[in-house]
């Protein structure tokens, strides 16, 4: 278990851009040791890359962190035309947590223009499997949404018409607090150089462009989602270059009340106290354990002060004050920063990598590029430090139709107000061992395994979550509290049995139902047409006349194409053709059947 946690912590390292020289491009895993040092694994079987972005996530629900890497060929001089998006499966403790490349994962082989945040992960359709969102620029700009095909290692690109952008960032996050992940991104688009877009999840596989008019984006930088003012809604801090190459860092406070359209209050840099900056990756968390969100922002401002990592602390009035001692080493545009509680003390730490290219007269070796970990120790400045939050109130779960409905009460914390708390949850089929977690975390300790996509946690305004179970069995459901330092409580759990077998079927004697695992076959006499209706009264499948074309089956995704004139076979299996991700598992097993003469 210890080594597994080590790999999880390395989401920080692999999320950084490539920093080695042309002649020694490497892909390195680094595992933290108990004594506060890291062991570098040079021979990690990962493809060497430049212009690299990477995320850890668990695509197959085995509780081992898998790895997605996006970049280009490892030799800057000759391999710049080689682009790739590569998925690696974590083989787990029996293989010393070694990574193995997943062939034909389905991702288009593209790369992004910048070092910002072109990848985000989250379960946008509530099927219990983590999906992927990617920004890229190759033969045009793209925002691509990939549906996880039930943990098989295959991802299916969804045909959704986004206003494409690049040289910016993408993020999943629930902007309207309905419990479903929306999409926010910024960058340079085909329509405008300063795009900042919000697409709202319609809960049916589609997204609607509901971008408010007052959102002004930027390129060559990152926009980040976080509850900056602690009111239970995700806000936006947007960095980068605007029109006329002005360096920007506005905050957009989310004022959506849940009943109307999206709305944001624009706070300019002069009001917030944050310096406009380009080539930046903002990190938002409570770094000094005072119950208010702070920021660490790298990049270069337009005032000539050069590349720096600037720390901003938020005061009671919502203003931000910069730490002018610059305690974190500056790196240039080829560098990056990330965060995570690597020592598990509840305080968010920082990792920095990249060239130390600054305008400082006494800067150490301008092109040195070591990785540096900055341990957050508030007590050294006379501060108490962060404490872990308490678990949420009673957790319950029940089946409603084909969905598992989870409910919980408020958690609490010594530093963060109740409105600012967020929630993470897991769903585990104890019969099969398959486990889905919103944000990968240790189920026993509550410690998060990653420091990215933390905004996919649930708002304090959301106390109910619906998810489709993955198969029959005995289930454990757990919910934990996250404070503003993203320290997690232990999980409060409950258990239930899930049974998706045929509940009942009323058929004339001449019909026969044969159940085989999660498939059912309805046999009918000659010249009978069988139609299957779901519990909601909607037609979900039918057999075909002899002259029906196979393409007609596209109207009934989720069920197999093995259809005969006298027999209808319903396969409780994910679709293979077409963008139909919302046919639930077990739907064909909870149905009534009507027959009609051909």
Secondary structure, DSSP 8 states (H G I E B T S, - for coil): -HHHHHHHHTHHHHTS---S-GGG----EEEE-TTS-EEEES-------EEEEEEEE-SSSSSS-EEEEEEE-S-TTT-TT-EEEEEEEE--GGGTT-EEE-TT--------SSSSB-EEEE-TTSSSS-EEEEEEESSSEEEEEEEE-TTSS-EEE-------EEEEEEEEE-SSSSSS-EEEEEEEESS-SSEEEEEEE-SSS-EEE---TT----BSS-EEEE-TTSSSS-EEEEEEE-GGG-EEEEEEEE---SSS---EEEE-HHHH-----BS---EEE-SSSSSS-EEEE-SB-TTS--B--EEEEE-TTS-EEE-TT--S----TT-EEEEE-TT-SSS-EEEEES----S-TT-S-TT----EEE---GGGGT-------B--S--EEEEETTEEEEE----B-SSS-GGG-EEEEEEEETTT--EEESS-B-TTT--BS-SS-GGGSB-TT--EEEE---SSEEEEEEEEEE-TT--B---EEEEEEE--S-------TT-EEEEETTEEEEE--TTEEEEEEETTS-EEEE---TT--GGGGGGGTTS-S---SSEEEEE-S--SSSS-TT--TTGGGSEEEEEEE-
